[in-house]
Amino acid sequence: MTSPSTNGVHAKTSSAGSMILIAGIAALGGLLFGYNTGIIGVAALGLGQQFALDATSQQIVTSAIILGALLGCLIVAPFSDRFGRRPVIAVIGILFVLGSLASAFAPTLSTLIWARFLLGFPTGAATQVIPGYIAEIAPSHHRGKMVSLFQVMVVLGITIAYFGGYPLGSDWRLMLGLGAIPAVILLIGIFALPESPRWLLTKNRTADALKILTKLRGGRENAQKEIDHIQQISNQPQGSWKDLAQPWIRPAVIVGTSLAMFCQITGNNALIYYAPTIFTNAGFPSSFAVLGTGFSMLLVAIMTIIGSILVDKVGRRRYLLWTIPGSIVALILMGYLFMDAGPQTDFSKMLTVLCLCIYMMLNCGGFGVCIWLINAEVYPLFVRGKGGSLGAFSNWIFTLVVSLTTLSLVDSLGTTGTFWLYAVISTIALIFIIFLVPETNGRHLEEIEEDLRQHRFYAFQQK
């Protein structure tokens, strides 16, 4: 006869396994995001040979997906709130397949730009829906690592893009078409994803929410307690865009959108998209430039995995305060090494790549782990979908700015001036984190909402 304690252990093990499976499948949207945005940095070398790209046209091709993502992350919010998270994730997978194939078979440069624009819709939608979905189903003590899995997949997708694209040489069509494979896997995996129990509660489907939470939390008692807590604090209908302007919600908007902005304007995507071009123009062999950037992304993937564990142990805010200062030092050193004619000796070139790796590890591994996580945590339930859209929009609008200006910025300020500008912006971001970003680690989403209502949300208000 099986004892009650043994049944409890089995239930907890089963629920933990279910959570890992669910988060892993949903986070495939992050891998697609990473692959499709990162592959263009490698594919640009082959595209340049076929279409004779100059700096402007290369920036347009790179930015097309970002412009589509801007629209996607805003358009998806009402559908996610009305129809649920799960069906929207399914549509995201379908659009990834169509966009990848359309990009691979594009006969002209203009067709490719439109195909990449189409691919941007699911890319932007994924950044809004998936982190929020995982946050809504994860237990509070594991929410950090679960939501951070999305960013792990983003970085893994970029890493696969660089190392997978390199042996393909100039075959940019195959590079772009391979993005359809993980999209098909996501579509198959959608059958294993439950609907968000918090979304179900907003639709008064309490019985369905209880059934799902009972499985995810390893027992009906724990599930019922969580439902009672949610209903006690967040018992109100879905809000509108205007609700985000309410004074008590405004701090969440400031923190969520600002972190997403700083993630981009401190330069990490500038180097993900254009590092091979910048390094090749500085005299590095093209193969070295691609592999050097790819190796830095491999280190970022490792750092992101480490960070996804640390944020549940040391906290989101403290983790950012550990990583961002080091990235500032790396940017300053890279700027120094690119002074005059750029790195000349083998030693200076290797030191430059080392600084690039350190910067990417600490910046991407810092901001990257935390922005989607914090953005999924800080908003009240009744506007979480729209708040997540706003944070994703901030991320994508500044990604667009970076992608459209990086090469032009290097032309006008020089590589040294560009790196030092990113260092100054990173310092401003660090000050913002110190004074305003709250600690959300280990707290129920409803507790964070209560802090907003009681006007004790900002970091300086919590001391």
C-alpha positions as a LaTeX table, in Angstrom:
\begin{tabular}{lrrr}
\hline
Residue & $x$ (\AA) & $y$ (\AA) & $z$ (\AA) \\
\hline
Met1 & 0.00 & 0.00 & 0.00 \\
Thr2 & 1.36 & 3.43 & $-0.95$ \\
Ser3 & 1.62 & 5.92 & 1.91 \\
Pro4 & 0.16 & 9.44 & 1.67 \\
Ser5 & 3.65 & 10.92 & 1.89 \\
Thr6 & 4.78 & 8.80 & $-1.03$ \\
Asn7 & 1.78 & 9.95 & $-3.04$ \\
Gly8 & 2.71 & 13.53 & $-2.21$ \\
Val9 & 6.25 & 13.03 & $-3.45$ \\
His10 & 4.97 & 11.44 & $-6.65$ \\
Ala11 & 2.53 & 14.31 & $-7.16$ \\
Lys12 & 5.24 & 16.93 & $-6.67$ \\
Thr13 & 7.61 & 15.08 & $-9.02$ \\
Ser14 & 4.87 & 14.79 & $-11.63$ \\
Ser15 & 3.94 & 18.47 & $-11.33$ \\
Ala16 & 7.61 & 19.54 & $-11.59$ \\
Gly17 & 8.03 & 17.40 & $-14.70$ \\
Ser18 & 4.88 & 18.91 & $-16.21$ \\
Met19 & 6.12 & 22.43 & $-15.53$ \\
Ile20 & 9.50 & 21.76 & $-17.15$ \\
Leu21 & 7.83 & 20.24 & $-20.22$ \\
Ile22 & 5.35 & 23.12 & $-20.55$ \\
Ala23 & 7.98 & 25.84 & $-20.09$ \\
Gly24 & 10.35 & 24.09 & $-22.51$ \\
Ile25 & 7.76 & 23.80 & $-25.28$ \\
Ala26 & 6.52 & 27.36 & $-24.87$ \\
Ala27 & 10.08 & 28.70 & $-24.78$ \\
Leu28 & 10.67 & 27.32 & $-28.29$ \\
Gly29 & 9.16 & 30.63 & $-29.36$ \\
Gly30 & 12.28 & 32.22 & $-27.86$ \\
Leu31 & 14.54 & 29.95 & $-29.91$ \\
Leu32 & 12.68 & 31.01 & $-33.06$ \\
Phe33 & 13.02 & 34.65 & $-32.04$ \\
Gly34 & 16.78 & 34.23 & $-31.49$ \\
Tyr35 & 17.44 & 32.24 & $-34.64$ \\
Asn36 & 15.51 & 34.46 & $-37.00$ \\
Thr37 & 17.02 & 37.69 & $-35.66$ \\
Gly38 & 20.56 & 36.29 & $-35.33$ \\
Ile39 & 20.84 & 34.46 & $-38.66$ \\
Ile40 & 20.71 & 37.68 & $-40.64$ \\
Gly41 & 24.16 & 38.61 & $-39.30$ \\
Val42 & 25.63 & 35.51 & $-40.98$ \\
Ala43 & 23.33 & 35.49 & $-44.01$ \\
Ala44 & 24.26 & 39.12 & $-44.78$ \\
Leu45 & 27.61 & 37.96 & $-46.15$ \\
Gly46 & 25.88 & 35.81 & $-48.81$ \\
Leu47 & 23.11 & 38.36 & $-49.36$ \\
Gly48 & 25.74 & 41.01 & $-50.02$ \\
Gln49 & 27.23 & 38.89 & $-52.80$ \\
Gln50 & 23.88 & 38.27 & $-54.53$ \\
Phe51 & 22.18 & 41.65 & $-54.04$ \\
Ala52 & 25.21 & 43.96 & $-53.66$ \\
Leu53 & 24.06 & 45.36 & $-50.33$ \\
Asp54 & 25.38 & 48.68 & $-49.09$ \\
Ala55 & 25.16 & 49.81 & $-45.44$ \\
Thr56 & 21.66 & 51.25 & $-45.91$ \\
Ser57 & 20.13 & 48.23 & $-47.65$ \\
Gln58 & 21.74 & 45.85 & $-45.14$ \\
Gln59 & 20.19 & 47.85 & $-42.31$ \\
Ile60 & 16.78 & 47.71 & $-44.05$ \\
Val61 & 16.94 & 43.92 & $-44.48$ \\
Thr62 & 17.99 & 43.54 & $-40.84$ \\
Ser63 & 15.32 & 45.93 & $-39.61$ \\
Ala64 & 12.36 & 44.49 & $-41.57$ \\
Ile65 & 11.80 & 41.73 & $-39.02$ \\
Ile66 & 12.02 & 44.27 & $-36.20$ \\
Leu67 & 9.39 & 46.53 & $-37.76$ \\
Gly68 & 7.08 & 43.52 & $-38.06$ \\
Ala69 & 7.82 & 42.61 & $-34.45$ \\
Leu70 & 6.79 & 46.10 & $-33.34$ \\
Leu71 & 3.35 & 45.57 & $-34.82$ \\
Gly72 & 3.13 & 41.95 & $-33.72$ \\
Cys73 & 3.75 & 42.62 & $-30.04$ \\
Leu74 & 0.97 & 45.25 & $-29.97$ \\
Ile75 & $-1.60$ & 43.51 & $-32.15$ \\
Val76 & $-1.38$ & 40.24 & $-30.23$ \\
Ala77 & $-2.43$ & 41.63 & $-26.81$ \\
Pro78 & $-6.21$ & 41.89 & $-27.46$ \\
Phe79 & $-6.25$ & 38.42 & $-29.03$ \\
Ser80 & $-4.31$ & 36.95 & $-26.11$ \\
Asp81 & $-6.72$ & 38.53 & $-23.62$ \\
Arg82 & $-9.83$ & 37.47 & $-25.55$ \\
Phe83 & $-9.02$ & 33.99 & $-26.86$ \\
Gly84 & $-6.35$ & 32.84 & $-24.40$ \\
Arg85 & $-2.60$ & 32.32 & $-24.41$ \\
Arg86 & $-2.56$ & 28.79 & $-25.87$ \\
Pro87 & $-4.34$ & 29.40 & $-29.21$ \\
Val88 & $-2.27$ & 32.53 & $-29.78$ \\
Ile89 & 0.96 & 30.53 & $-29.30$ \\
Ala90 & $-0.33$ & 28.09 & $-31.94$ \\
Val91 & $-0.87$ & 30.93 & $-34.43$ \\
Ile92 & 2.64 & 32.20 & $-33.63$ \\
Gly93 & 4.05 & 28.82 & $-34.64$ \\
Ile94 & 2.14 & 28.82 & $-37.94$ \\
Leu95 & 3.38 & 32.32 & $-38.83$ \\
Phe96 & 6.97 & 31.33 & $-38.04$ \\
Val97 & 6.72 & 28.46 & $-40.54$ \\
Leu98 & 5.23 & 30.68 & $-43.25$ \\
Gly99 & 7.70 & 33.52 & $-42.69$ \\
Ser100 & 10.76 & 31.24 & $-42.70$ \\
Leu101 & 9.74 & 29.56 & $-45.96$ \\
Ala102 & 8.82 & 32.86 & $-47.61$ \\
Ser103 & 12.25 & 34.28 & $-46.70$ \\
Ala104 & 14.07 & 31.21 & $-48.05$ \\
Phe105 & 12.30 & 31.31 & $-51.42$ \\
Ala106 & 12.29 & 35.10 & $-51.91$ \\
Pro107 & 13.23 & 35.80 & $-55.57$ \\
Thr108 & 14.16 & 39.47 & $-55.08$ \\
Leu109 & 15.53 & 41.72 & $-52.37$ \\
Ser110 & 12.20 & 43.53 & $-51.98$ \\
Thr111 & 10.38 & 40.20 & $-51.59$ \\
Leu112 & 12.90 & 39.16 & $-48.94$ \\
Ile113 & 12.30 & 42.38 & $-47.04$ \\
Trp114 & 8.53 & 41.77 & $-47.05$ \\
Ala115 & 9.04 & 38.14 & $-45.99$ \\
Arg116 & 11.23 & 39.23 & $-43.09$ \\
Phe117 & 8.58 & 41.80 & $-42.19$ \\
Leu118 & 5.99 & 38.98 & $-42.06$ \\
Leu119 & 8.37 & 36.94 & $-39.89$ \\
Gly120 & 8.47 & 39.85 & $-37.48$ \\
Phe121 & 4.81 & 39.42 & $-36.50$ \\
Pro122 & 5.26 & 36.09 & $-34.65$ \\
Thr123 & 8.65 & 37.24 & $-33.37$ \\
Gly124 & 7.13 & 40.25 & $-31.63$ \\
Ala125 & 4.06 & 38.32 & $-30.53$ \\
Ala126 & 6.23 & 35.65 & $-28.91$ \\
Thr127 & 7.99 & 38.22 & $-26.73$ \\
Gln128 & 4.62 & 39.43 & $-25.44$ \\
Val129 & 2.75 & 36.17 & $-24.95$ \\
Ile130 & 5.27 & 33.50 & $-23.96$ \\
Pro131 & 7.11 & 35.05 & $-20.97$ \\
Gly132 & 3.76 & 36.15 & $-19.52$ \\
Tyr133 & 2.25 & 32.72 & $-20.12$ \\
Ile134 & 5.11 & 30.96 & $-18.34$ \\
Ala135 & 4.97 & 33.47 & $-15.45$ \\
Glu136 & 1.25 & 32.81 & $-15.03$ \\
Ile137 & 1.62 & 29.04 & $-14.73$ \\
Ala138 & 4.92 & 28.82 & $-12.79$ \\
Pro139 & 5.09 & 28.58 & $-8.97$ \\
Ser140 & 6.58 & 31.72 & $-7.42$ \\
His141 & 9.74 & 30.01 & $-6.11$ \\
His142 & 10.63 & 28.68 & $-9.57$ \\
Arg143 & 9.21 & 31.52 & $-11.69$ \\
Gly144 & 12.61 & 33.11 & $-12.35$ \\
Lys145 & 14.24 & 30.09 & $-13.92$ \\
Met146 & 11.05 & 29.11 & $-15.75$ \\
Val147 & 10.52 & 32.49 & $-17.40$ \\
Ser148 & 14.26 & 32.91 & $-17.99$ \\
Leu149 & 14.13 & 29.75 & $-20.07$ \\
Phe150 & 12.61 & 31.96 & $-22.78$ \\
Gln151 & 15.81 & 34.06 & $-22.86$ \\
Val152 & 17.97 & 30.92 & $-22.70$ \\
Met153 & 16.21 & 29.79 & $-25.86$ \\
Val154 & 16.65 & 33.22 & $-27.48$ \\
Val155 & 20.41 & 33.08 & $-26.93$ \\
Leu156 & 20.54 & 29.43 & $-27.96$ \\
Gly157 & 18.74 & 30.37 & $-31.17$ \\
Ile158 & 21.28 & 33.11 & $-31.91$ \\
Thr159 & 24.16 & 30.72 & $-31.15$ \\
Ile160 & 22.71 & 28.08 & $-33.46$ \\
Ala161 & 22.33 & 30.77 & $-36.12$ \\
Tyr162 & 26.04 & 31.64 & $-36.00$ \\
Phe163 & 27.50 & 28.16 & $-35.73$ \\
Gly164 & 24.87 & 26.58 & $-37.97$ \\
Gly165 & 25.13 & 29.33 & $-40.55$ \\
Tyr166 & 28.92 & 29.35 & $-40.75$ \\
Pro167 & 29.39 & 25.98 & $-42.52$ \\
Leu168 & 26.64 & 26.91 & $-44.99$ \\
Gly169 & 28.90 & 29.60 & $-46.43$ \\
Ser170 & 26.93 & 31.93 & $-48.69$ \\
Asp171 & 23.79 & 29.74 & $-48.88$ \\
Trp172 & 21.55 & 32.30 & $-47.21$ \\
Arg173 & 18.36 & 30.65 & $-48.47$ \\
Leu174 & 19.01 & 27.46 & $-46.53$ \\
Met175 & 20.00 & 29.50 & $-43.47$ \\
Leu176 & 16.68 & 31.34 & $-43.46$ \\
Gly177 & 14.59 & 28.28 & $-44.33$ \\
Leu178 & 15.93 & 26.20 & $-41.43$ \\
Gly179 & 13.94 & 28.41 & $-39.06$ \\
Ala180 & 10.82 & 26.44 & $-40.04$ \\
Ile181 & 12.03 & 23.30 & $-38.24$ \\
Pro182 & 11.69 & 24.49 & $-34.60$ \\
Ala183 & 8.43 & 26.20 & $-35.58$ \\
Val184 & 6.97 & 22.83 & $-36.60$ \\
Ile185 & 8.18 & 21.34 & $-33.29$ \\
Leu186 & 6.38 & 24.15 & $-31.44$ \\
Leu187 & 3.18 & 23.40 & $-33.34$ \\
Ile188 & 3.37 & 19.72 & $-32.39$ \\
Gly189 & 4.14 & 20.59 & $-28.77$ \\
Ile190 & 1.14 & 22.93 & $-28.47$ \\
Phe191 & $-1.03$ & 19.89 & $-27.68$ \\
Ala192 & 0.86 & 19.49 & $-24.38$ \\
Leu193 & 0.30 & 23.09 & $-23.27$ \\
Pro194 & $-2.56$ & 23.89 & $-20.86$ \\
Glu195 & $-4.32$ & 27.23 & $-20.87$ \\
Ser196 & $-3.13$ & 29.79 & $-18.33$ \\
Pro197 & $-5.15$ & 29.26 & $-15.13$ \\
Arg198 & $-4.96$ & 32.98 & $-14.36$ \\
Trp199 & $-6.47$ & 33.78 & $-17.76$ \\
Leu200 & $-9.20$ & 31.20 & $-17.12$ \\
Leu201 & $-10.06$ & 32.96 & $-13.86$ \\
Thr202 & $-10.53$ & 36.25 & $-15.72$ \\
Lys203 & $-13.17$ & 34.40 & $-17.78$ \\
Asn204 & $-14.85$ & 32.99 & $-14.62$ \\
Arg205 & $-13.78$ & 29.46 & $-15.58$ \\
Thr206 & $-12.80$ & 28.59 & $-12.02$ \\
Ala207 & $-13.32$ & 24.83 & $-12.35$ \\
Asp208 & $-11.00$ & 24.66 & $-15.38$ \\
Ala209 & $-8.38$ & 26.77 & $-13.61$ \\
Leu210 & $-8.55$ & 24.56 & $-10.52$ \\
Lys211 & $-8.15$ & 21.40 & $-12.60$ \\
Ile212 & $-5.00$ & 22.73 & $-14.30$ \\
Leu213 & $-3.47$ & 24.15 & $-11.12$ \\
Thr214 & $-4.14$ & 20.90 & $-9.25$ \\
Lys215 & $-1.94$ & 19.11 & $-11.76$ \\
Leu216 & 0.72 & 21.83 & $-11.83$ \\
Arg217 & 0.93 & 22.29 & $-8.04$ \\
Gly218 & 0.77 & 18.62 & $-7.09$ \\
Gly219 & $-2.50$ & 18.72 & $-5.18$ \\
Arg220 & $-5.94$ & 20.29 & $-4.92$ \\
Glu221 & $-5.26$ & 22.03 & $-1.59$ \\
Asn222 & $-2.32$ & 24.05 & $-2.90$ \\
Ala223 & $-4.21$ & 24.83 & $-6.08$ \\
Gln224 & $-7.26$ & 26.10 & $-4.18$ \\
Lys225 & $-5.11$ & 28.34 & $-1.95$ \\
Glu226 & $-3.49$ & 29.91 & $-5.01$ \\
Ile227 & $-6.86$ & 30.50 & $-6.68$ \\
Asp228 & $-8.24$ & 32.10 & $-3.51$ \\
His229 & $-5.18$ & 34.39 & $-3.36$ \\
Ile230 & $-5.54$ & 35.38 & $-7.01$ \\
Gln231 & $-9.24$ & 36.13 & $-6.67$ \\
Gln232 & $-8.74$ & 38.11 & $-3.47$ \\
Ile233 & $-6.31$ & 40.61 & $-5.06$ \\
Ser234 & $-6.87$ & 40.43 & $-8.82$ \\
Asn235 & $-10.62$ & 39.85 & $-9.02$ \\
Gln236 & $-11.55$ & 42.32 & $-11.78$ \\
Pro237 & $-12.31$ & 42.15 & $-15.51$ \\
Gln238 & $-9.72$ & 42.58 & $-18.23$ \\
Gly239 & $-8.48$ & 46.17 & $-18.42$ \\
Ser240 & $-7.98$ & 48.49 & $-21.38$ \\
Trp241 & $-4.92$ & 50.29 & $-22.70$ \\
Lys242 & $-6.08$ & 53.38 & $-20.78$ \\
Asp243 & $-5.74$ & 51.47 & $-17.50$ \\
Leu244 & $-1.98$ & 51.40 & $-17.96$ \\
Ala245 & $-2.00$ & 55.17 & $-17.43$ \\
Gln246 & $-3.52$ & 54.88 & $-13.95$ \\
Pro247 & $-1.11$ & 56.48 & $-11.41$ \\
Trp248 & $-0.79$ & 53.33 & $-9.32$ \\
Ile249 & 0.14 & 51.21 & $-12.37$ \\
Arg250 & 2.52 & 53.78 & $-13.85$ \\
Pro251 & 5.59 & 52.60 & $-11.85$ \\
Ala252 & 5.26 & 49.15 & $-13.43$ \\
Val253 & 5.10 & 50.75 & $-16.88$ \\
Ile254 & 8.21 & 52.83 & $-16.18$ \\
Val255 & 10.24 & 49.88 & $-14.92$ \\
Gly256 & 9.07 & 47.39 & $-17.57$ \\
Thr257 & 9.49 & 49.66 & $-20.59$ \\
Ser258 & 12.72 & 51.27 & $-19.38$ \\
Leu259 & 14.50 & 47.97 & $-18.76$ \\
Ala260 & 13.44 & 46.81 & $-22.23$ \\
Met261 & 14.82 & 50.07 & $-23.66$ \\
Phe262 & 18.14 & 49.86 & $-21.82$ \\
Cys263 & 18.59 & 46.27 & $-22.95$ \\
Gln264 & 18.77 & 47.55 & $-26.52$ \\
Ile265 & 20.43 & 50.97 & $-26.36$ \\
Thr266 & 23.35 & 49.61 & $-24.34$ \\
Gly267 & 24.43 & 47.90 & $-27.56$ \\
Asn268 & 24.03 & 44.13 & $-27.30$ \\
Asn269 & 21.84 & 43.70 & $-30.39$ \\
Ala270 & 24.06 & 46.13 & $-32.29$ \\
Leu271 & 26.88 & 43.62 & $-31.87$ \\
Ile272 & 24.69 & 40.56 & $-32.45$ \\
Tyr273 & 23.53 & 41.99 & $-35.79$ \\
Tyr274 & 26.66 & 43.75 & $-36.97$ \\
Ala275 & 29.71 & 42.37 & $-35.14$ \\
Pro276 & 30.83 & 40.29 & $-38.18$ \\
Thr277 & 30.56 & 43.39 & $-40.40$ \\
Ile278 & 32.32 & 45.68 & $-37.88$ \\
Phe279 & 35.14 & 43.19 & $-37.29$ \\
Thr280 & 35.58 & 42.41 & $-40.99$ \\
Asn281 & 35.84 & 46.12 & $-41.77$ \\
Ala282 & 38.46 & 46.40 & $-39.00$ \\
Gly283 & 40.69 & 43.86 & $-40.76$ \\
Phe284 & 39.56 & 40.59 & $-39.18$ \\
Pro285 & 39.11 & 37.65 & $-41.61$ \\
Ser286 & 35.40 & 37.10 & $-42.25$ \\
Ser287 & 35.55 & 33.54 & $-40.88$ \\
Phe288 & 37.22 & 34.80 & $-37.69$ \\
Ala289 & 34.62 & 37.56 & $-37.33$ \\
Val290 & 31.70 & 35.13 & $-37.62$ \\
Leu291 & 33.21 & 32.44 & $-35.38$ \\
Gly292 & 34.39 & 35.02 & $-32.83$ \\
Thr293 & 30.86 & 36.41 & $-32.55$ \\
Gly294 & 29.42 & 32.89 & $-32.49$ \\
Phe295 & 31.77 & 31.89 & $-29.68$ \\
Ser296 & 30.74 & 34.96 & $-27.69$ \\
Met297 & 27.10 & 33.91 & $-28.12$ \\
Leu298 & 27.95 & 30.42 & $-26.87$ \\
Leu299 & 29.36 & 32.00 & $-23.72$ \\
Val300 & 26.22 & 34.16 & $-23.48$ \\
Ala301 & 24.12 & 30.99 & $-23.63$ \\
Ile302 & 26.13 & 29.51 & $-20.75$ \\
Met303 & 25.87 & 32.76 & $-18.77$ \\
Thr304 & 22.12 & 32.92 & $-19.44$ \\
Ile305 & 21.64 & 29.41 & $-18.05$ \\
Ile306 & 23.67 & 30.36 & $-14.97$ \\
Gly307 & 21.71 & 33.60 & $-14.64$ \\
Ser308 & 18.37 & 31.85 & $-14.92$ \\
Ile309 & 19.33 & 29.85 & $-11.82$ \\
Leu310 & 20.85 & 32.78 & $-9.93$ \\
Val311 & 17.84 & 35.09 & $-10.29$ \\
Asp312 & 15.81 & 32.74 & $-8.08$ \\
Lys313 & 18.62 & 32.66 & $-5.50$ \\
Val314 & 20.11 & 36.18 & $-5.38$ \\
Gly315 & 17.21 & 38.10 & $-6.92$ \\
Arg316 & 16.61 & 39.93 & $-10.19$ \\
Arg317 & 17.80 & 43.37 & $-9.08$ \\
Arg318 & 20.99 & 42.17 & $-7.40$ \\
Tyr319 & 21.85 & 40.01 & $-10.41$ \\
Leu320 & 21.65 & 43.08 & $-12.66$ \\
Leu321 & 23.84 & 45.03 & $-10.23$ \\
Trp322 & 26.41 & 42.24 & $-10.44$ \\
Thr323 & 26.57 & 42.02 & $-14.25$ \\
Ile324 & 26.12 & 45.50 & $-15.74$ \\
Pro325 & 29.24 & 47.18 & $-14.22$ \\
Gly326 & 31.50 & 44.57 & $-15.84$ \\
Ser327 & 29.89 & 45.12 & $-19.23$ \\
Ile328 & 30.64 & 48.85 & $-18.92$ \\
Val329 & 34.35 & 48.15 & $-18.35$ \\
Ala330 & 34.42 & 45.79 & $-21.36$ \\
Leu331 & 32.86 & 48.46 & $-23.60$ \\
Ile332 & 35.43 & 51.04 & $-22.50$ \\
Leu333 & 38.29 & 48.63 & $-23.23$ \\
Met334 & 36.88 & 47.70 & $-26.65$ \\
Gly335 & 36.62 & 51.38 & $-27.52$ \\
Tyr336 & 40.25 & 51.87 & $-26.53$ \\
Leu337 & 41.40 & 48.89 & $-28.62$ \\
Phe338 & 39.62 & 50.29 & $-31.71$ \\
Met339 & 41.36 & 53.67 & $-31.44$ \\
Asp340 & 43.41 & 54.85 & $-34.43$ \\
Ala341 & 43.40 & 52.07 & $-37.03$ \\
Gly342 & 41.91 & 49.43 & $-34.76$ \\
Pro343 & 43.52 & 46.26 & $-33.40$ \\
Gln344 & 46.76 & 45.62 & $-35.26$ \\
Thr345 & 48.61 & 42.81 & $-33.52$ \\
Asp346 & 47.37 & 39.29 & $-32.96$ \\
Phe347 & 47.40 & 39.97 & $-29.21$ \\
Ser348 & 45.25 & 43.10 & $-29.53$ \\
Lys349 & 42.83 & 41.26 & $-31.81$ \\
Met350 & 42.48 & 38.41 & $-29.35$ \\
Leu351 & 42.02 & 40.92 & $-26.52$ \\
Thr352 & 39.28 & 42.62 & $-28.53$ \\
Val353 & 37.43 & 39.33 & $-28.97$ \\
Leu354 & 37.88 & 38.61 & $-25.24$ \\
Cys355 & 36.33 & 41.98 & $-24.37$ \\
Leu356 & 33.49 & 41.28 & $-26.80$ \\
Cys357 & 32.84 & 37.93 & $-25.09$ \\
Ile358 & 32.89 & 39.51 & $-21.61$ \\
Tyr359 & 30.59 & 42.32 & $-22.70$ \\
Met360 & 28.10 & 39.99 & $-24.38$ \\
Met361 & 28.11 & 37.59 & $-21.42$ \\
Leu362 & 27.46 & 40.30 & $-18.84$ \\
Asn363 & 25.13 & 42.55 & $-20.85$ \\
Cys364 & 23.05 & 39.88 & $-22.63$ \\
Gly365 & 23.37 & 37.54 & $-19.68$ \\
Gly366 & 22.24 & 40.33 & $-17.35$ \\
Phe367 & 19.57 & 42.35 & $-19.13$ \\
Gly368 & 18.57 & 39.39 & $-21.28$ \\
Val369 & 17.73 & 37.17 & $-18.31$ \\
Cys370 & 15.82 & 39.86 & $-16.44$ \\
Ile371 & 13.86 & 42.00 & $-18.92$ \\
Trp372 & 11.29 & 39.40 & $-19.98$ \\
Leu373 & 11.09 & 38.06 & $-16.44$ \\
Ile374 & 10.53 & 41.42 & $-14.72$ \\
Asn375 & 8.22 & 42.58 & $-17.50$ \\
Ala376 & 6.08 & 39.48 & $-16.93$ \\
Glu377 & 5.99 & 40.01 & $-13.16$ \\
Val378 & 5.34 & 43.70 & $-12.48$ \\
Tyr379 & 1.92 & 44.25 & $-14.07$ \\
Pro380 & $-1.43$ & 43.54 & $-12.37$ \\
Leu381 & $-3.29$ & 40.54 & $-13.77$ \\
Phe382 & $-6.11$ & 42.57 & $-15.38$ \\
Val383 & $-3.62$ & 44.46 & $-17.62$ \\
Arg384 & $-0.77$ & 41.93 & $-17.73$ \\
Gly385 & $-1.31$ & 41.11 & $-21.39$ \\
Lys386 & $-1.31$ & 44.75 & $-22.45$ \\
Gly387 & 1.54 & 45.60 & $-20.08$ \\
Gly388 & 3.58 & 42.78 & $-21.56$ \\
Ser389 & 2.85 & 44.17 & $-25.02$ \\
Leu390 & 4.02 & 47.61 & $-23.96$ \\
Gly391 & 7.29 & 46.21 & $-22.60$ \\
Ala392 & 7.82 & 44.15 & $-25.75$ \\
Phe393 & 7.02 & 47.21 & $-27.88$ \\
Ser394 & 9.66 & 49.22 & $-26.01$ \\
Asn395 & 12.18 & 46.45 & $-26.62$ \\
Trp396 & 11.40 & 46.25 & $-30.33$ \\
Ile397 & 11.17 & 49.99 & $-31.02$ \\
Phe398 & 14.66 & 50.47 & $-29.62$ \\
Thr399 & 15.88 & 47.35 & $-31.37$ \\
Leu400 & 14.67 & 49.01 & $-34.57$ \\
Val401 & 16.51 & 52.22 & $-33.69$ \\
Val402 & 19.71 & 50.27 & $-33.01$ \\
Ser403 & 19.47 & 48.17 & $-36.17$ \\
Leu404 & 18.85 & 51.25 & $-38.35$ \\
Thr405 & 21.63 & 53.35 & $-36.84$ \\
Thr406 & 24.52 & 51.10 & $-35.80$ \\
Leu407 & 26.54 & 51.13 & $-39.03$ \\
Ser408 & 25.74 & 54.80 & $-39.58$ \\
Leu409 & 26.81 & 55.50 & $-35.98$ \\
Val410 & 30.10 & 53.71 & $-36.58$ \\
Asp411 & 30.62 & 55.80 & $-39.74$ \\
Ser412 & 30.01 & 59.08 & $-37.90$ \\
Leu413 & 31.49 & 58.44 & $-34.42$ \\
Gly414 & 33.93 & 55.70 & $-35.28$ \\
Thr415 & 33.96 & 52.31 & $-33.60$ \\
Thr416 & 35.62 & 53.76 & $-30.49$ \\
Gly417 & 33.04 & 56.53 & $-30.11$ \\
Thr418 & 30.18 & 54.06 & $-30.61$ \\
Phe419 & 31.43 & 51.69 & $-27.91$ \\
Trp420 & 32.02 & 54.56 & $-25.49$ \\
Leu421 & 28.53 & 55.92 & $-26.16$ \\
Tyr422 & 27.11 & 52.51 & $-25.22$ \\
Ala423 & 29.24 & 52.60 & $-22.03$ \\
Val424 & 27.74 & 55.96 & $-21.03$ \\
Ile425 & 24.20 & 54.68 & $-21.63$ \\
Ser426 & 24.98 & 51.54 & $-19.63$ \\
Thr427 & 26.06 & 53.72 & $-16.70$ \\
Ile428 & 22.72 & 55.56 & $-16.82$ \\
Ala429 & 20.96 & 52.18 & $-16.87$ \\
Leu430 & 22.90 & 51.11 & $-13.77$ \\
Ile431 & 21.77 & 54.21 & $-11.86$ \\
Phe432 & 18.17 & 53.51 & $-12.93$ \\
Ile433 & 18.39 & 49.95 & $-11.57$ \\
Ile434 & 19.85 & 51.09 & $-8.24$ \\
Phe435 & 17.07 & 53.53 & $-7.46$ \\
Leu436 & 13.94 & 52.29 & $-9.24$ \\
Val437 & 13.93 & 48.58 & $-10.10$ \\
Pro438 & 12.25 & 46.58 & $-7.28$ \\
Glu439 & 13.09 & 43.07 & $-6.16$ \\
Thr440 & 10.41 & 40.61 & $-7.29$ \\
Asn441 & 12.19 & 37.38 & $-6.40$ \\
Gly442 & 10.22 & 34.74 & $-4.48$ \\
Arg443 & 7.03 & 36.76 & $-4.35$ \\
His444 & 3.56 & 35.90 & $-5.65$ \\
Leu445 & 2.47 & 38.02 & $-8.59$ \\
Glu446 & $-0.42$ & 39.22 & $-6.45$ \\
Glu447 & 2.00 & 40.46 & $-3.75$ \\
Ile448 & 3.78 & 42.57 & $-6.35$ \\
Glu449 & 0.42 & 43.94 & $-7.44$ \\
Glu450 & $-0.37$ & 44.82 & $-3.83$ \\
Asp451 & 2.90 & 46.84 & $-3.63$ \\
Leu452 & 1.75 & 48.83 & $-6.64$ \\
Arg453 & $-1.60$ & 49.55 & $-5.03$ \\
Gln454 & 0.08 & 50.64 & $-1.77$ \\
His455 & 2.65 & 52.87 & $-3.59$ \\
Arg456 & 5.70 & 50.97 & $-2.31$ \\
Phe457 & 6.85 & 49.52 & $-5.63$ \\
Tyr458 & 10.14 & 51.29 & $-6.49$ \\
Ala459 & 13.42 & 50.10 & $-4.97$ \\
Phe460 & 13.94 & 53.30 & $-2.98$ \\
Gln461 & 10.41 & 52.92 & $-1.53$ \\
Gln462 & 11.17 & 49.40 & $-0.29$ \\
Lys463 & 14.14 & 50.35 & 1.87 \\
\hline
\end{tabular}
